[in-house]
Amino acid sequence: MTEAYVATFHTHLAALRSCRAVQRAKDPEARMAPVPRVLSSSCGTCLFYRGEDPLLPLLDADLEAVYRREGQNFILVHQAAG
């Protein structure tokens, strides 16, 4: 079963690189968007995507956090060190 995820980043470039990587490898419908108000992000841009897992190896090293989306709620599944 695929889950819906939201990844936040420290930079817009990291979000762009991650979006391209996820689109090529797993989810061609992955998209960049403004970060939902309930989440924080340094750059204001996030990545919405679907996957069997959070796809961490595909995400840029400047990742801030990954959340699983459950309806209108966001559950933290990964917080980058730092």
GITALIN-V278855 format. One line per field, one symbol per residue. ss: DSSP state (h for helix, s for strand, l for the rest). psi: psi as a letter, one per 30 degrees, with the letter a starting at -180 (. if undefined). A space follows every 50 residues. Layout:
ss->???
psi->???
This chain:
ss->llsssssssllhhhhhhhhhhhhhhlllllssssllllllllllssssss sllllhhhllllssssssssllssssssslll
psi->kklklkkllfleeeeeeeeeeeeeeejfgkkklkkkefllkefgklkklk lflfheffklfgkelkkkkjbglkkkfkkkk.
